[in-house]
Amino acid sequence: MTFRPLHDRILVRRIEAEEKTAGGIIIPDTAKEKPQEGEVIAVGPGARDDSGKLVELDVKVGDRILFGKWSGTEIKLNGEDLLIMKESDIMGVIESEASAKKVA
């Protein structure tokens, strides 16, 4: 089954956090928080402005993003837990150091 988000919504797969702290302490499942980092799997065409013009989204498929703890709606699609959220729920795109140096 495929899924295509509508308007300014995006489909996100959570990226699991590390299971150990920097000091080597293993974090049990009961103490873990839900990851606030994810990968964009699908994007909608964009939202419409007041004049009816389509405004494309700033994120694209494959982007690594940071979002709020309670953002989005959890769904299960093809046996995988995913999130659907609006682009406005995204705090930012995480860029690798190599791509950040190209921009600078």
N, C-alpha and C positions, 0 to 999 in steps of 0.2 A: 504494500500500500504506500502511496506517496502522499505528501502533504504540502500544500501551497498556502502560505500565510496571506491574508488579505490586508490591504491598506498599509499602515506603518507598523505591522506586527512582524516579529521575527521568531524563528524556531531555534532554540539553544540546547546544546548538550553540556551538562555540567562537567567541569574538569575536576577530578577528585584531588583533594589536598594531600599533602605528604602525611604518612602515617607515623613519622618520627619527628621529634623536635631537633633543632640544630645540635643539642647536647646528646642526642641518641636515645631519648626517652620515647618509648612507643606509646602512642595515644590510643586508648581503647575506643571501640565504636560508640559506646554510650556517651563518651565525652566529646566526640567530634561534632563540629557544627557543619551545617550544609555549606558546600563550597559556594563562594560568591564570584567564581570565575567560570567562564564557559566559552564554548566555540559555537559560532553561528553556523547553523546547518542550512537554513533557508530564510529568505527575506521576501516580504511583500513588495508590490510595485511602488509604494509610497503613499503619502497622505496628500490631500488636496488643500490648497490654500483658500483664502476667502474668495478669490476670483475664479476658483474652480481649476486652476492649473495644478498639474501633478508635480509634487516635490519629492524627488528621489531620496532614498535613505542614505545616511552617511556610512553605514556598515555594509559589509558584503560577506558572502559565504566564505568561511575559512577564517574570518577575523576572530581573534581572542579578545574577549570582553570582560569587563568588571561590572557587576550589577548589585543592586541592593539585596539585603538578606531576605526580604519578604517579597521580592519582585516576581512577577509572572504567575502563570497558572500551570501547575504540574499536570502533565498528561503521560499516558503510556502509549507508544506508537511502535508497532512491530516488536513488542516485548522490551522496549528500551524506555527508560524514564527520561522525559524531555520537558522543557519549559517553553511556553508561548508568552511573549511579553511585547510591549510597545517599545519603540525605539527610545522614547523619553525615559524609560526605566533604566537605560544603560548609563553608567557613570563615565565610561571611557573605553577606548580600545587599547589593549596592551600590545606594544610593538617590541620586536626583538631589538637588541642593541645594534645589530648590523643595519637594519632598516632605519633606525633612528639616526645613525651616523650619515646615511645617504641624504636624509632630509636636511640635516644641519650644514 
